[in-house]
Amino acid sequence: DYAYMTVFPGLAIMVTILALNFLGDGLRDALDPKLKR
């Protein structure tokens, strides 16, 4: 089916973006201790 050709790349992109967001938050928290949320 052609559905898999759009579902898997979409999931891969979503997972990559979520991972980059968590990585960015972690780096910001580690490198900017003055920032309190």
Secondary structure, 3 states (H helix, E strand, C coil): CCHHHHHHHHHHHHHHHHHHHHHHHHHHHHHCCCCCC
